[in-house]
């Protein structure tokens, strides 16, 4: 079972990307975004990078899902069913247990490479 399936109950969506292009969001949407002006009379809003979903849509847990997708795509990171991925704003939070420091170091490196990740917290991870 992959990371996305185990953590979020999701099969990998078609065209899912670790770093997708954000979709334009019409003004007046219920989510809070930074306003952007456009050349036309229509105003759109941009999605903060940590809230960007797998296909460029707004997703409250977008960063954590994209990190899970990045872990799924890395051959060195077979699903470790004792580790969980969460997020607090732009910080990726890893919780649980990993088999070695090398695996944890690799996971931190992969998580940092995801757009919107401002840091990776590992103080809730044990090794062994």
N, CA, C and O atoms as a Tinker XYZ file with bonds, in Angstrom:
   512  protein
     1  N      0.856000   -1.175000    0.000000    73     2
     2  CA     0.000000    0.000000    0.000000    64     1     3
     3  C      0.902000    1.238000    0.000000    63     2     4     5
     4  O      1.856000    1.318000    0.774000    81     3
     5  N      0.599000    2.179000   -0.854000    73     3     6
     6  CA     1.414000    3.381000   -0.972000    64     5     7
     7  C      1.108000    4.410000    0.103000    63     6     8     9
     8  O      0.155000    4.268000    0.869000    81     7
     9  N      1.920000    5.433000    0.144000    73     7    10
    10  CA     1.779000    6.505000    1.116000    64     9    11
    11  C      0.430000    7.202000    1.007000    63    10    12    13
    12  O     -0.255000    7.379000    2.014000    81    11
    13  N      0.038000    7.600000   -0.205000    73    11    14
    14  CA    -1.230000    8.316000   -0.379000    64    13    15
    15  C     -2.416000    7.485000    0.096000    63    14    16    17
    16  O     -3.319000    7.998000    0.756000    81    15
    17  N     -2.406000    6.208000   -0.243000    73    15    18
    18  CA    -3.510000    5.321000    0.126000    64    17    19
    19  C     -3.565000    5.137000    1.641000    63    18    20    21
    20  O     -4.636000    5.231000    2.240000    81    19
    21  N     -2.416000    4.875000    2.258000    73    19    22
    22  CA    -2.376000    4.616000    3.700000    64    21    23
    23  C     -2.709000    5.858000    4.517000    63    22    24    25
    24  O     -3.464000    5.772000    5.485000    81    23
    25  N     -2.158000    7.012000    4.145000    73    23    26
    26  CA    -2.332000    8.218000    4.951000    64    25    27
    27  C     -3.632000    8.965000    4.675000    63    26    28    29
    28  O     -4.238000    9.525000    5.589000    81    27
    29  N     -4.058000    8.971000    3.415000    73    27    30
    30  CA    -5.199000    9.802000    3.044000    64    29    31
    31  C     -6.344000    9.019000    2.413000    63    30    32    33
    32  O     -7.373000    9.600000    2.067000    81    31
    33  N     -6.176000    7.688000    2.258000    73    31    34
    34  CA    -7.226000    6.881000    1.653000    64    33    35
    35  C     -7.407000    7.160000    0.172000    63    34    36    37
    36  O     -8.473000    6.897000   -0.385000    81    35
    37  N     -6.364000    7.695000   -0.473000    73    35    38
    38  CA    -6.455000    8.096000   -1.878000    64    37    39
    39  C     -5.641000    7.200000   -2.792000    63    38    40    41
    40  O     -4.503000    6.844000   -2.485000    81    39
    41  N     -6.235000    6.842000   -3.912000    73    39    42
    42  CA    -5.456000    6.283000   -4.999000    64    41    43
    43  C     -4.774000    7.476000   -5.652000    63    42    44    45
    44  O     -5.269000    8.598000   -5.545000    81    43
    45  N     -3.661000    7.260000   -6.317000    73    43    46
    46  CA    -2.984000    8.370000   -6.988000    64    45    47
    47  C     -3.900000    8.931000   -8.076000    63    46    48    49
    48  O     -4.252000    8.213000   -9.012000    81    47
    49  N     -4.294000   10.216000   -7.963000    73    47    50
    50  CA    -5.151000   10.801000   -8.991000    64    49    51
    51  C     -4.419000   10.893000  -10.328000    63    50    52    53
    52  O     -3.196000   11.021000  -10.378000    81    51
    53  N     -5.192000   10.825000  -11.400000    73    51    54
    54  CA    -4.608000   10.973000  -12.723000    64    53    55
    55  C     -3.963000   12.356000  -12.807000    63    54    56    57
    56  O     -4.524000   13.343000  -12.332000    81    55
    57  N     -2.797000   12.412000  -13.406000    73    55    58
    58  CA    -2.042000   13.660000  -13.596000    64    57    59
    59  C     -1.600000   14.314000  -12.286000    63    58    60    61
    60  O     -1.282000   15.503000  -12.280000    81    59
    61  N     -1.572000   13.572000  -11.183000    73    59    62
    62  CA    -1.108000   14.127000   -9.913000    64    61    63
    63  C      0.374000   14.472000  -10.030000    63    62    64    65
    64  O      1.149000   13.732000  -10.636000    81    63
    65  N      0.754000   15.605000   -9.445000    73    63    66
    66  CA     2.138000   16.046000   -9.490000    64    65    67
    67  C      2.593000   16.477000   -8.106000    63    66    68    69
    68  O      1.802000   16.957000   -7.294000    81    67
    69  N      3.899000   16.293000   -7.853000    73    67    70
    70  CA     4.474000   16.734000   -6.594000    64    69    71
    71  C      4.499000   18.263000   -6.555000    63    70    72    73
    72  O      4.240000   18.859000   -5.510000    81    71
    73  N      4.807000   18.893000   -7.676000    73    71    74
    74  CA     4.847000   20.352000   -7.765000    64    73    75
    75  C      3.988000   20.828000   -8.939000    63    74    76    77
    76  O      4.527000   21.257000   -9.959000    81    75
    77  N      2.644000   20.758000   -8.807000    73    75    78
    78  CA     1.746000   21.127000   -9.909000    64    77    79
    79  C      1.666000   22.637000  -10.121000    63    78    80    81
    80  O      2.052000   23.421000   -9.253000    81    79
    81  N      1.167000   23.024000  -11.272000    73    79    82
    82  CA     0.884000   24.426000  -11.554000    64    81    83
    83  C     -0.432000   24.784000  -10.872000    63    82    84    85
    84  O     -1.426000   24.076000  -11.034000    81    83
    85  N     -0.447000   25.879000  -10.109000    73    83    86
    86  CA    -1.695000   26.252000   -9.423000    64    85    87
    87  C     -2.811000   26.590000  -10.404000    63    86    88    89
    88  O     -2.568000   27.181000  -11.456000    81    87
    89  N     -4.024000   26.214000  -10.054000    73    87    90
    90  CA    -5.200000   26.575000  -10.839000    64    89    91
    91  C     -5.651000   27.967000  -10.410000    63    90    92    93
    92  O     -5.465000   28.360000   -9.258000    81    91
    93  N     -6.240000   28.704000  -11.333000    73    91    94
    94  CA    -6.814000   30.006000  -10.982000    64    93    95
    95  C     -8.072000   29.767000  -10.167000    63    94    96    97
    96  O     -8.861000   28.873000  -10.474000    81    95
    97  N     -8.254000   30.555000   -9.146000    73    95    98
    98  CA    -9.426000   30.427000   -8.287000    64    97    99
    99  C    -10.238000   31.712000   -8.424000    63    98   100   101
   100  O     -9.705000   32.796000   -8.187000    81    99
   101  N    -11.509000   31.620000   -8.797000    73    99   102
   102  CA   -12.316000   32.830000   -8.945000    64   101   103
   103  C    -12.480000   33.573000   -7.622000    63   102   104   105
   104  O    -12.569000   32.961000   -6.557000    81   103
   105  N    -12.516000   34.887000   -7.709000    73   103   106
   106  CA   -12.759000   35.727000   -6.528000    64   105   107
   107  C    -14.099000   35.316000   -5.922000    63   106   108   109
   108  O    -15.033000   34.980000   -6.650000    81   107
   109  N    -14.194000   35.342000   -4.613000    73   107   110
   110  CA   -15.455000   35.007000   -3.969000    64   109   111
   111  C    -15.517000   33.561000   -3.511000    63   110   112   113
   112  O    -16.528000   33.140000   -2.949000    81   111
   113  N    -14.460000   32.790000   -3.737000    73   111   114
   114  CA   -14.409000   31.408000   -3.264000    64   113   115
   115  C    -14.353000   31.428000   -1.732000    63   114   116   117
   116  O    -13.950000   32.440000   -1.157000    81   115
   117  N    -14.744000   30.343000   -1.055000    73   115   118
   118  CA   -14.779000   30.345000    0.416000    64   117   119
   119  C    -13.392000   30.258000    1.048000    63   118   120   121
   120  O    -13.244000   30.582000    2.227000    81   119
   121  N    -12.380000   29.833000    0.308000    73   119   122
   122  CA   -11.043000   29.701000    0.875000    64   121   123
   123  C    -10.344000   31.070000    0.886000    63   122   124   125
   124  O    -10.699000   31.960000    0.113000    81   123
   125  N     -9.364000   31.226000    1.754000    73   123   126
   126  CA    -8.629000   32.478000    1.842000    64   125   127
   127  C     -7.356000   32.359000    1.019000    63   126   128   129
   128  O     -6.545000   31.457000    1.233000    81   127
   129  N     -7.193000   33.269000    0.084000    73   127   130
   130  CA    -6.029000   33.274000   -0.792000    64   129   131
   131  C     -5.474000   34.682000   -0.885000    63   130   132   133
   132  O     -6.105000   35.643000   -0.446000    81   131
   133  N     -4.296000   34.792000   -1.458000    73   131   134
   134  CA    -3.722000   36.106000   -1.739000    64   133   135
   135  C     -4.297000   36.625000   -3.053000    63   134   136   137
   136  O     -4.314000   35.896000   -4.044000    81   135
   137  N     -4.769000   37.872000   -3.080000    73   135   138
   138  CA    -5.344000   38.388000   -4.334000    64   137   139
   139  C     -4.271000   38.606000   -5.401000    63   138   140   141
   140  O     -3.130000   38.954000   -5.097000    81   139
   141  N     -4.655000   38.400000   -6.622000    73   139   142
   142  CA    -3.780000   38.644000   -7.768000    64   141   143
   143  C     -4.579000   39.437000   -8.776000    63   142   144   145
   144  O     -5.774000   39.201000   -8.952000    81   143
   145  N     -3.945000   40.353000   -9.424000    73   143   146
   146  CA    -4.664000   41.081000  -10.459000    64   145   147
   147  C     -4.323000   40.464000  -11.801000    63   146   148   149
   148  O     -3.242000   39.905000  -11.993000    81   147
   149  N     -5.255000   40.574000  -12.716000    73   147   150
   150  CA    -5.039000   40.026000  -14.050000    64   149   151
   151  C     -5.204000   41.133000  -15.068000    63   150   152   153
   152  O     -5.674000   42.219000  -14.729000    81   151
   153  N     -4.834000   40.884000  -16.289000    73   151   154
   154  CA    -4.923000   41.877000  -17.350000    64   153   155
   155  C     -6.370000   42.257000  -17.645000    63   154   156   157
   156  O     -6.646000   43.396000  -18.021000    81   155
   157  N     -7.285000   41.324000  -17.480000    73   155   158
   158  CA    -8.703000   41.588000  -17.744000    64   157   159
   159  C     -9.370000   42.211000  -16.536000    63   158   160   161
   160  O     -8.702000   42.606000  -15.581000    81   159
   161  N    -10.671000   42.295000  -16.580000    73   159   162
   162  CA   -11.399000   42.885000  -15.472000    64   161   163
   163  C    -11.672000   41.863000  -14.365000    63   162   164   165
   164  O    -12.136000   42.226000  -13.284000    81   163
   165  N    -11.388000   40.603000  -14.633000    73   163   166
   166  CA   -11.634000   39.567000  -13.636000    64   165   167
   167  C    -10.444000   39.468000  -12.687000    63   166   168   169
   168  O     -9.292000   39.483000  -13.119000    81   167
   169  N    -10.728000   39.369000  -11.413000    73   167   170
   170  CA    -9.671000   39.181000  -10.424000    64   169   171
   171  C     -9.685000   37.718000  -10.007000    63   170   172   173
   172  O    -10.740000   37.150000   -9.724000    81   171
   173  N     -8.503000   37.115000   -9.971000    73   171   174
   174  CA    -8.394000   35.744000   -9.475000    64   173   175
   175  C     -7.539000   35.772000   -8.223000    63   174   176   177
   176  O     -6.938000   36.796000   -7.898000    81   175
   177  N     -7.485000   34.681000   -7.540000    73   175   178
   178  CA    -6.694000   34.579000   -6.324000    64   177   179
   179  C     -5.692000   33.445000   -6.493000    63   178   180   181
   180  O     -5.966000   32.468000   -7.190000    81   179
   181  N     -4.535000   33.574000   -5.858000    73   179   182
   182  CA    -3.544000   32.513000   -5.946000    64   181   183
   183  C     -3.609000   31.637000   -4.703000    63   182   184   185
   184  O     -3.960000   32.094000   -3.615000    81   183
   185  N     -3.267000   30.383000   -4.889000    73   183   186
   186  CA    -3.286000   29.416000   -3.794000    64   185   187
   187  C     -1.911000   29.414000   -3.130000    63   186   188   189
   188  O     -0.898000   29.286000   -3.817000    81   187
   189  N     -1.861000   29.553000   -1.804000    73   187   190
   190  CA    -0.563000   29.470000   -1.127000    64   189   191
   191  C      0.088000   28.111000   -1.419000    63   190   192   193
   192  O     -0.614000   27.101000   -1.478000    81   191
   193  N      1.410000   28.065000   -1.601000    73   191   194
   194  CA     2.068000   26.811000   -1.988000    64   193   195
   195  C      1.804000   25.640000   -1.045000    63   194   196   197
   196  O      1.750000   24.493000   -1.489000    81   195
   197  N      1.638000   25.911000    0.256000    73   195   198
   198  CA     1.391000   24.814000    1.205000    64   197   199
   199  C     -0.034000   24.280000    1.121000    63   198   200   201
   200  O     -0.330000   23.238000    1.706000    81   199
   201  N     -0.916000   24.965000    0.412000    73   199   202
   202  CA    -2.313000   24.533000    0.257000    64   201   203
   203  C     -2.599000   24.035000   -1.160000    63   202   204   205
   204  O     -3.756000   23.820000   -1.522000    81   203
   205  N     -1.562000   23.853000   -1.950000    73   203   206
   206  CA    -1.707000   23.407000   -3.329000    64   205   207
   207  C     -1.881000   21.893000   -3.378000    63   206   208   209
   208  O     -1.030000   21.148000   -2.891000    81   207
   209  N     -2.990000   21.439000   -3.969000    73   207   210
   210  CA    -3.290000   20.008000   -4.039000    64   209   211
   211  C     -2.522000   19.287000   -5.127000    63   210   212   213
   212  O     -1.700000   19.884000   -5.822000    81   211
   213  N     -2.791000   18.011000   -5.269000    73   211   214
   214  CA    -2.070000   17.136000   -6.198000    64   213   215
   215  C     -2.242000   17.524000   -7.664000    63   214   216   217
   216  O     -1.384000   17.215000   -8.491000    81   215
   217  N     -3.343000   18.196000   -7.990000    73   215   218
   218  CA    -3.587000   18.613000   -9.374000    64   217   219
   219  C     -3.650000   20.130000   -9.511000    63   218   220   221
   220  O     -4.208000   20.631000  -10.487000    81   219
   221  N     -3.089000   20.875000   -8.553000    73   219   222
   222  CA    -3.063000   22.323000   -8.627000    64   221   223
   223  C     -4.269000   23.005000   -8.014000    63   222   224   225
   224  O     -4.382000   24.229000   -8.072000    81   223
   225  N     -5.176000   22.230000   -7.423000    73   223   226
   226  CA    -6.375000   22.775000   -6.785000    64   225   227
   227  C     -6.063000   23.151000   -5.339000    63   226   228   229
   228  O     -5.020000   22.771000   -4.807000    81   227
   229  N     -6.975000   23.903000   -4.700000    73   227   230
   230  CA    -6.821000   24.223000   -3.284000    64   229   231
   231  C     -7.075000   22.967000   -2.468000    63   230   232   233
   232  O     -8.057000   22.261000   -2.698000    81   231
   233  N     -6.196000   22.687000   -1.518000    73   231   234
   234  CA    -6.351000   21.532000   -0.630000    64   233   235
   235  C     -5.716000   21.887000    0.705000    63   234   236   237
   236  O     -4.520000   22.176000    0.765000    81   235
   237  N     -6.497000   21.870000    1.770000    73   235   238
   238  CA    -6.012000   22.214000    3.106000    64   237   239
   239  C     -4.785000   21.376000    3.493000    63   238   240   241
   240  O     -3.890000   21.872000    4.177000    81   239
   241  N     -4.742000   20.112000    3.058000    73   239   242
   242  CA    -3.621000   19.208000    3.366000    64   241   243
   243  C     -2.747000   18.973000    2.144000    63   242   244   245
   244  O     -2.096000   17.935000    2.029000    81   243
   245  N     -2.734000   19.937000    1.235000    73   243   246
   246  CA    -2.029000   19.765000   -0.036000    64   245   247
   247  C     -0.551000   19.438000    0.092000    63   246   248   249
   248  O     -0.055000   18.539000   -0.588000    81   247
   249  N      0.158000   20.154000    0.953000    73   247   250
   250  CA     1.591000   19.911000    1.104000    64   249   251
   251  C      1.852000   18.490000    1.589000    63   250   252   253
   252  O      2.709000   17.799000    1.037000    81   251
   253  N      1.126000   18.043000    2.612000    73   251   254
   254  CA     1.323000   16.691000    3.145000    64   253   255
   255  C      1.026000   15.640000    2.073000    63   254   256   257
   256  O      1.736000   14.639000    1.979000    81   255
   257  N     -0.011000   15.854000    1.270000    73   255   258
   258  CA    -0.353000   14.903000    0.205000    64   257   259
   259  C      0.717000   14.880000   -0.870000    63   258   260   261
   260  O      1.052000   13.815000   -1.389000    81   259
   261  N      1.262000   16.053000   -1.212000    73   259   262
   262  CA     2.302000   16.087000   -2.239000    64   261   263
   263  C      3.603000   15.468000   -1.734000    63   262   264   265
   264  O      4.340000   14.862000   -2.512000    81   263
   265  N      3.892000   15.613000   -0.435000    73   263   266
   266  CA     5.061000   14.938000    0.146000    64   265   267
   267  C      4.847000   13.422000    0.115000    63   266   268   269
   268  O      5.768000   12.674000   -0.216000    81   267
   269  N      3.639000   12.966000    0.459000    73   267   270
   270  CA     3.324000   11.528000    0.386000    64   269   271
   271  C      3.501000   11.018000   -1.046000    63   270   272   273
   272  O      4.033000    9.927000   -1.254000    81   271
   273  N      3.059000   11.802000   -2.034000    73   271   274
   274  CA     3.241000   11.422000   -3.438000    64   273   275
   275  C      4.721000   11.350000   -3.780000    63   274   276   277
   276  O      5.147000   10.431000   -4.480000    81   275
   277  N      5.508000   12.299000   -3.299000    73   275   278
   278  CA     6.959000   12.282000   -3.549000    64   277   279
   279  C      7.595000   11.038000   -2.929000    63   278   280   281
   280  O      8.484000   10.435000   -3.530000    81   279
   281  N      7.149000   10.649000   -1.734000    73   279   282
   282  CA     7.652000    9.424000   -1.108000    64   281   283
   283  C      7.263000    8.203000   -1.949000    63   282   284   285
   284  O      8.068000    7.289000   -2.127000    81   283
   285  N      6.024000    8.187000   -2.466000    73   283   286
   286  CA     5.578000    7.081000   -3.327000    64   285   287
   287  C      6.444000    6.968000   -4.580000    63   286   288   289
   288  O      6.690000    5.865000   -5.067000    81   287
   289  N      6.903000    8.098000   -5.099000    73   287   290
   290  CA     7.662000    8.110000   -6.351000    64   289   291
   291  C      9.148000    7.823000   -6.155000    63   290   292   293
   292  O      9.875000    7.676000   -7.137000    81   291
   293  N      9.612000    7.740000   -4.914000    73   291   294
   294  CA    11.021000    7.493000   -4.630000    64   293   295
   295  C     11.228000    6.006000   -4.343000    63   294   296   297
   296  O     10.728000    5.482000   -3.347000    81   295
   297  N     11.965000    5.336000   -5.221000    73   295   298
   298  CA    12.176000    3.886000   -5.100000    64   297   299
   299  C     12.856000    3.497000   -3.784000    63   298   300   301
   300  O     12.685000    2.372000   -3.314000    81   299
   301  N     13.620000    4.407000   -3.189000    73   299   302
   302  CA    14.323000    4.105000   -1.929000    64   301   303
   303  C     13.398000    4.175000   -0.712000    63   302   304   305
   304  O     13.757000    3.726000    0.376000    81   303
   305  N     12.208000    4.741000   -0.908000    73   303   306
   306  CA    11.312000    4.942000    0.231000    64   305   307
   307  C     10.068000    4.079000    0.114000    63   306   308   309
   308  O      8.959000    4.585000   -0.056000    81   307
   309  N     10.265000    2.772000    0.207000    73   307   310
   310  CA     9.112000    1.887000    0.238000    64   309   311
   311  C      8.228000    2.340000    1.388000    63   310   312   313
   312  O      8.701000    2.950000    2.348000    81   311
   313  N      6.955000    2.040000    1.282000    73   311   314
   314  CA     6.039000    2.495000    2.318000    64   313   315
   315  C      6.493000    1.986000    3.681000    63   314   316   317
   316  O      6.615000    0.782000    3.906000    81   315
   317  N      6.734000    2.908000    4.562000    73   315   318
   318  CA     7.108000    2.584000    5.939000    64   317   319
   319  C      5.831000    2.796000    6.748000    63   318   320   321
   320  O      5.448000    3.930000    7.034000    81   319
   321  N      5.181000    1.704000    7.109000    73   319   322
   322  CA     3.852000    1.838000    7.711000    64   321   323
   323  C      3.874000    2.275000    9.171000    63   322   324   325
   324  O      2.849000    2.225000    9.851000    81   323
   325  N      5.033000    2.703000    9.652000    73   323   326
   326  CA     5.133000    3.211000   11.017000    64   325   327
   327  C      5.437000    4.708000   11.030000    63   326   328   329
   328  O      5.776000    5.261000   12.076000    81   327
   329  N      5.316000    5.370000    9.866000    73   327   330
   330  CA     5.580000    6.793000    9.782000    64   329   331
   331  C      4.389000    7.498000    9.149000    63   330   332   333
   332  O      3.766000    6.973000    8.226000    81   331
   333  N      4.074000    8.693000    9.649000    73   331   334
   334  CA     2.962000    9.493000    9.134000    64   333   335
   335  C      3.480000   10.853000    8.720000    63   334   336   337
   336  O      4.484000   11.340000    9.242000    81   335
   337  N      2.786000   11.456000    7.781000    73   335   338
   338  CA     3.134000   12.784000    7.279000    64   337   339
   339  C      1.966000   13.720000    7.557000    63   338   340   341
   340  O      0.821000   13.409000    7.229000    81   339
   341  N      2.259000   14.863000    8.160000    73   339   342
   342  CA     1.257000   15.898000    8.395000    64   341   343
   343  C      1.895000   17.237000    8.025000    63   342   344   345
   344  O      3.040000   17.291000    7.577000    81   343
   345  N      1.145000   18.299000    8.218000    73   343   346
   346  CA     1.713000   19.616000    7.961000    64   345   347
   347  C      1.136000   20.621000    8.943000    63   346   348   349
   348  O     -0.005000   20.504000    9.389000    81   347
   349  N      1.946000   21.599000    9.262000    73   347   350
   350  CA     1.522000   22.762000   10.030000    64   349   351
   351  C      1.984000   23.956000    9.211000    63   350   352   353
   352  O      3.161000   24.313000    9.229000    81   351
   353  N      1.046000   24.572000    8.490000    73   351   354
   354  CA     1.425000   25.637000    7.567000    64   353   355
   355  C      2.360000   25.070000    6.516000    63   354   356   357
   356  O      2.023000   24.095000    5.844000    81   355
   357  N      3.538000   25.673000    6.366000    73   355   358
   358  CA     4.515000   25.192000    5.390000    64   357   359
   359  C      5.505000   24.180000    5.945000    63   358   360   361
   360  O      6.419000   23.750000    5.241000    81   359
   361  N      5.324000   23.794000    7.217000    73   359   362
   362  CA     6.230000   22.817000    7.831000    64   361   363
   363  C      5.672000   21.406000    7.666000    63   362   364   365
   364  O      4.532000   21.128000    8.039000    81   363
   365  N      6.488000   20.525000    7.107000    73   363   366
   366  CA     6.140000   19.107000    6.987000    64   365   367
   367  C      6.471000   18.466000    8.327000    63   366   368   369
   368  O      7.577000   18.634000    8.841000    81   367
   369  N      5.520000   17.735000    8.893000    73   367   370
   370  CA     5.716000   17.097000   10.190000    64   369   371
   371  C      5.734000   15.587000    9.980000    63   370   372   373
   372  O      4.756000   15.004000    9.512000    81   371
   373  N      6.859000   14.962000   10.332000    73   371   374
   374  CA     6.976000   13.505000   10.250000    64   373   375
   375  C      6.825000   12.957000   11.663000    63   374   376   377
   376  O      7.434000   13.469000   12.603000    81   375
   377  N      6.009000   11.913000   11.809000    73   375   378
   378  CA     5.735000   11.318000   13.121000    64   377   379
   379  C      5.839000    9.803000   12.996000    63   378   380   381
   380  O      5.425000    9.234000   11.986000    81   379
   381  N      6.381000    9.155000   14.003000    73   379   382
   382  CA     6.409000    7.699000   14.014000    64   381   383
   383  C      7.814000    7.153000   14.096000    63   382   384   385
   384  O      8.681000    7.723000   14.758000    81   383
   385  N      8.031000    6.030000   13.410000    73   383   386
   386  CA     9.289000    5.291000   13.518000    64   385   387
   387  C      9.824000    4.959000   12.133000    63   386   388   389
   388  O      9.061000    4.583000   11.244000    81   387
   389  N     11.134000    5.098000   11.949000    73   387   390
   390  CA    11.799000    4.700000   10.697000    64   389   391
   391  C     12.910000    3.703000   11.031000    63   390   392   393
   392  O     13.429000    3.696000   12.147000    81   391
   393  N     13.273000    2.853000   10.048000    73   391   394
   394  CA    14.266000    1.819000   10.342000    64   393   395
   395  C     15.697000    2.332000   10.525000    63   394   396   397
   396  O     16.491000    1.684000   11.206000    81   395
   397  N     16.049000    3.492000    9.927000    73   395   398
   398  CA    17.440000    3.947000   10.032000    64   397   399
   399  C     17.539000    5.458000    9.844000    63   398   400   401
   400  O     16.634000    6.098000    9.309000    81   399
   401  N     18.669000    6.009000   10.301000    73   399   402
   402  CA    18.934000    7.438000   10.127000    64   401   403
   403  C     19.039000    7.773000    8.641000    63   402   404   405
   404  O     18.628000    8.854000    8.219000    81   403
   405  N     19.590000    6.850000    7.842000    73   403   406
   406  CA    19.729000    7.088000    6.400000    64   405   407
   407  C     18.362000    7.276000    5.735000    63   406   408   409
   408  O     18.200000    8.144000    4.878000    81   407
   409  N     17.391000    6.466000    6.130000    73   407   410
   410  CA    16.032000    6.582000    5.580000    64   409   411
   411  C     15.433000    7.926000    5.995000    63   410   412   413
   412  O     14.828000    8.612000    5.171000    81   411
   413  N     15.595000    8.306000    7.259000    73   411   414
   414  CA    15.058000    9.576000    7.729000    64   413   415
   415  C     15.702000   10.747000    6.987000    63   414   416   417
   416  O     15.013000   11.688000    6.591000    81   415
   417  N     17.004000   10.690000    6.801000    73   415   418
   418  CA    17.706000   11.752000    6.075000    64   417   419
   419  C     17.188000   11.869000    4.652000    63   418   420   421
   420  O     17.001000   12.975000    4.146000    81   419
   421  N     16.955000   10.735000    4.004000    73   419   422
   422  CA    16.413000   10.738000    2.644000    64   421   423
   423  C     15.002000   11.343000    2.621000    63   422   424   425
   424  O     14.673000   12.134000    1.737000    81   423
   425  N     14.191000   10.969000    3.587000    73   423   426
   426  CA    12.820000   11.474000    3.654000    64   425   427
   427  C     12.800000   12.991000    3.864000    63   426   428   429
   428  O     11.991000   13.688000    3.252000    81   427
   429  N     13.670000   13.495000    4.710000    73   427   430
   430  CA    13.757000   14.938000    4.946000    64   429   431
   431  C     14.170000   15.644000    3.657000    63   430   432   433
   432  O     13.620000   16.692000    3.318000    81   431
   433  N     15.124000   15.080000    2.949000    73   431   434
   434  CA    15.585000   15.662000    1.683000    64   433   435
   435  C     14.460000   15.711000    0.650000    63   434   436   437
   436  O     14.271000   16.728000   -0.017000    81   435
   437  N     13.717000   14.614000    0.517000    73   435   438
   438  CA    12.601000   14.557000   -0.431000    64   437   439
   439  C     11.516000   15.550000   -0.022000    63   438   440   441
   440  O     10.987000   16.269000   -0.870000    81   439
   441  N     11.179000   15.597000    1.263000    73   439   442
   442  CA    10.137000   16.510000    1.737000    64   441   443
   443  C     10.526000   17.972000    1.487000    63   442   444   445
   444  O      9.684000   18.781000    1.096000    81   443
   445  N     11.785000   18.304000    1.709000    73   443   446
   446  CA    12.243000   19.688000    1.489000    64   445   447
   447  C     12.167000   20.087000    0.024000    63   446   448   449
   448  O     12.049000   21.273000   -0.283000    81   447
   449  N     12.232000   19.121000   -0.887000    73   447   450
   450  CA    12.224000   19.426000   -2.318000    64   449   451
   451  C     10.821000   19.751000   -2.838000    63   450   452   453
   452  O     10.676000   20.186000   -3.980000    81   451
   453  N      9.798000   19.548000   -2.023000    73   451   454
   454  CA     8.418000   19.797000   -2.444000    64   453   455
   455  C      8.112000   21.290000   -2.283000    63   454   456   457
   456  O      8.345000   21.868000   -1.222000    81   455
   457  N      7.589000   21.901000   -3.343000    73   455   458
   458  CA     7.250000   23.320000   -3.333000    64   457   459
   459  C      6.285000   23.633000   -2.193000    63   458   460   461
   460  O      5.275000   22.950000   -2.025000    81   459
   461  N      6.598000   24.666000   -1.412000    73   459   462
   462  CA     5.754000   25.055000   -0.290000    64   461   463
   463  C      6.287000   24.585000    1.051000    63   462   464   465
   464  O      5.854000   25.075000    2.094000    81   463
   465  N      7.224000   23.638000    1.040000    73   463   466
   466  CA     7.801000   23.149000    2.298000    64   465   467
   467  C      8.824000   24.163000    2.795000    63   466   468   469
   468  O      9.841000   24.397000    2.142000    81   467
   469  N      8.554000   24.763000    3.952000    73   467   470
   470  CA     9.481000   25.733000    4.524000    64   469   471
   471  C     10.392000   25.084000    5.563000    63   470   472   473
   472  O     11.386000   25.680000    5.979000    81   471
   473  N     10.060000   23.880000    5.976000    73   471   474
   474  CA    10.866000   23.160000    6.942000    64   473   475
   475  C     10.320000   21.755000    7.129000    63   474   476   477
   476  O      9.213000   21.444000    6.690000    81   475
   477  N     11.106000   20.911000    7.782000    73   475   478
   478  CA    10.683000   19.537000    8.062000    64   477   479
   479  C     10.963000   19.264000    9.538000    63   478   480   481
   480  O     12.097000   19.386000   10.000000    81   479
   481  N      9.926000   18.900000   10.257000    73   479   482
   482  CA    10.037000   18.623000   11.690000    64   481   483
   483  C     10.141000   17.116000   11.898000    63   482   484   485
   484  O      9.297000   16.361000   11.416000    81   483
   485  N     11.178000   16.676000   12.617000    73   483   486
   486  CA    11.379000   15.227000   12.830000    64   485   487
   487  C     11.492000   14.881000   14.310000    63   486   488   489
   488  O     11.875000   13.760000   14.646000    81   487
   489  N     11.170000   15.818000   15.207000    73   487   490
   490  CA    11.338000   15.531000   16.632000    64   489   491
   491  C     10.351000   14.499000   17.162000    63   490   492   493
   492  O     10.465000   14.077000   18.313000    81   491
   493  N      9.365000   14.077000   16.331000    73   491   494
   494  CA     8.429000   13.042000   16.747000    64   493   495
   495  C      8.728000   11.706000   16.060000    63   494   496   497
   496  O      7.883000   10.812000   16.020000    81   495
   497  N      9.961000   11.587000   15.514000    73   495   498
   498  CA    10.360000   10.367000   14.823000    64   497   499
   499  C     11.406000    9.645000   15.663000    63   498   500   501
   500  O     12.354000   10.252000   16.160000    81   499
   501  N     11.213000    8.321000   15.812000    73   499   502
   502  CA    12.229000    7.505000   16.472000    64   501   503
   503  C     12.858000    6.595000   15.420000    63   502   504   505
   504  O     12.238000    6.270000   14.408000    81   503
   505  N     14.096000    6.195000   15.679000    73   503   506
   506  CA    14.846000    5.359000   14.754000    64   505   507
   507  C     15.064000    3.991000   15.403000    63   506   508   509
   508  O     15.441000    3.886000   16.570000    81   507
   509  N     14.815000    2.954000   14.613000    73   507   510
   510  CA    15.074000    1.620000   15.157000    64   509   511
   511  C     14.149000    0.572000   14.648000    63   510   512
   512  O     14.264000   -0.592000   15.032000    81   511
